[in-house]
Amino acid sequence: MNVFVRLVTGIVYVQIVVLIGFLVFLCFRTRSKGLIWVTAALLLIKLQALNHIVAVVRNIVYAGAGETWTPGLDVRDEKLYRNLDIAIIISGIEVVLGYSLCLLGAFLIYKEWRQGKFRHLEP
């Protein structure tokens, strides 16, 4: 069972990397602002970039006090329990910001499509 879970997890990571790579390729190929926003939103949601950035900044600021925070740790310890509210707020901001960027990107893609930017001309 453990091998199956690791295999499926590895396949999911490969799928995410392939999807992001394909979207970045399309960003360079089409120069679409909407596609760039959608790609940034997917990176924000899937890689949880905001959560890691806040963890690094918080660890730098509170390094002298002996409080370090690693996202995903057990929060039953009293020092880590105080960080639970920060983790919940950051996760909420990440989700709202990610989906807002996806909606903005979809609107920009629609606008670019209506202007004829994605029309493929036959040779």
N, C-alpha and C positions, 0 to 999 in steps of 0.2 A: 504494500500500500504506500509506503514511504517513497519508493522509486516512482510510482505512478504520479504522486503529488509533485515531486520534483520535476518530472518530465513535463507535466501539464503547465507548471509554473514557468519552466524554461520556454515552452512553446508560446505562452502568452507574452513573455518579454520579447521574444523574437518578433511576434506579430506587431507589438507596439513599435519596436525599432524600425521595422519595415514600413509601417504606416507613416510614421514621422518622417522617415527618409523620403518616401514617395511624395508626401505633402511638401517637403522642403524643395524637392526637385521641381514640383509643379509651381511653387512660388517663384523660383528662378526662371522657369520656362514662360509662365504667363505674366509675371510681374503684377499679379493681382493683389491689391491691398486687402481685400476681403479674405483671400486664402491665407495671407500672412497672419491676420488676426485669428482665424480658425486654428491654424497651426500653433500659434502662441497659446491659445486657450487649451488645446489638447496637451501641450507640454506642461502647462500649469496644473491641469487636472490629473493627468496620469503620473507625472513625476513628483507631484506634491512639492514643487520648487519653493513656494512661499513658506511652507512648514519648515523646510530645512534652512532657509535664509534666516527666519526668526530664531531658530535654534542656535545657529552660529552667532548671531548678534547677541542673543541673551547669554550665551556662554562666555562671550568676550566681556560683556558688561559686568556679570556677576561672578567672574572667575575668582576674584579676591575673597568673596564671601563663602566660597566652598560649595556653591550651588551650581551644579551643571545639569543640563537637561538634554536628554536624548529622546527624540520623538519615538513613540511606540513602546516605551518602557512601562513596567508595572508601576502604577501610581499610588500604591497603598502606603509607601513610605511617606512620612509627613512632609519632607522637603519636596518630594515629587508631587504630592497631592496639591500643593499650592500652585503647581504649574499646570494642573488639569484645566483650569478655567482658561488659561492662555491657549492651550492646545485646542479646546473646543471653539474658541473665538476665531483662531486662525483657520481652522478647518471650515468654519462657516463662511468666512471671508473668501477663502479659496474657491469654494463651490459657487458662491454667488458671482464672484469676479470671473471665474472660468466660463460659466454659462452666459454671462453678459457679453463676454468677448466673442463667444460662439454666435450669439444672436447678432451682434454688430457685424461680424464677418459674413454671416449669411445675408444680411441686408446689403452690405457692400458688394457681395458677389452678384446678388440679384440686380443691383443698380448697374454694375459693369456689364452684365449679360444683356440688360435692356438697351445699353448704349452700343452693343454689338462688338464688344471687345473679344469675345470668345468665338466669333464666327470663323470657321475654317474655310479658307478660299481654295478652290480646286485649281491646280496648275493648268 
